């Protein structure tokens, strides 16, 4: 199975999915013109990964900003991860937020309340 990578741009985050090590990283701003089309390849990669997931899967999310349509797609990604977690892989989501960014902290806490996967809130200095 190939790794999955998207380079970031001013409107889209970078995504790196190291399938061999079970590490997914999402960083940057998520305001693509078509969120569903942007996130679909990642969701498809998670579908493939779920059939042969690693014993542990680590997800590092460090978003500066995301729009409403991206929030739904991020939830879809987290739901796929929840399914992988229920299937036996120990999934952990590390939600990084900047010290003074209460909105991003609250967004992470909202996802944490919805998704049955261990979340770690990680404060980072700017």
N, C-alpha and C positions, 0 to 999 in steps of 0.2 A: 504494500500500500504506500503510495507516495505522500510526502509531506504536502501541506497546504500553506500557501503564502500569498498575501496581498500587500503590496507596498502602499503606505499611507499617502494621502494627498490633503490639501487644505479642507476638503469636505468629507473625506473618508478616513477611517482609522486603518492602521496597519493590523494585519492578522497573521499570526504565525502559528501553525499547528504541527508540532513535532510528533508525529504519530508513533515513532519508535520509542520515544521516551514518555509519551502521554502528557505532553505539556502544550497547552493552548494559551496564547497571549494575544490580547486585544488592547490596542493603545491608540489614543488620539481623539479626534472629533468624528462623530457619526452623524452627518447630515447629508447622506447621499440623495440624489434626485429620486431614486427608486429603491427604497430600503429592502423590499422583498427580493428584488432581483440581486441586490448586493449581497444579502445574507444567504440566499438559497444555496450557493456552492458550499458554504460552511456547514449549513444544516445537512446537506448531502454527504459531506465528509464525515460528519458525526454519525450519520446513519451507518456508513461503511465501517467506521471505527467501532461502533457498538458491538459488532459481531465478533471482534477480536481485540477488545479493549485491554489495556494494561491493568495490572492489579491496582495501580494507583494512577489517577488522572488529576493533574493540577491545572487550574485555570487562573490566569493572572489578568485582571481587567483593570486598566488604568485609562479611563475616558475623561477627557476634558469637558465634553459636552455631547449630548445626543438629543435629537428631536423626537417628537411624539411617535412618528412612524418607526424610528429605530428602536424605541423602547419596547414596542410589541415584538419586533424581530429578536431583540436581545432576550426577551422572555421566552421566545420559541427556542433559542439556543440553550437557555438554561433548562427548559423542559426536556430537551434531548439529553442534556447532561444528567438530569434527574433520573431519566430512564436508564442511562448507563450506570448510574449509582445503584439503582434498585437491582440491576443485573449483576452486581457483584464487584464492580470497580469502585475503589474508595475515592470518590470525586471530592475535591476541595476547591472552592472558589475563593480566591484572594481578591477582594474588592479594594483597590487602591484609590484614595481620595486625598486631595491637597488639604492641608491643615485648616485653611480658611474657607473651604468649599462645602458649606453645610448642605447645599442642594444635592451634591454628588454623594455625600454621606447618607442623606435621607433616601436617595434613589437606591443605594445599595441595601439599606435596611428594608426598604419596600420589597425588593427582590428576595431578600433573605426570609421575609415573612411568608412569601408565596411558594418558594421552592424548597423542597425537602432535601437539601444538600448542605453540608457544612460550609458556612461562609466565615471568612475572617476579614474584618474591617482593618485595613492597613493604612494608617495615616503617613503621608509622605511630605517632606518639606519641599517647597517650590523650587 
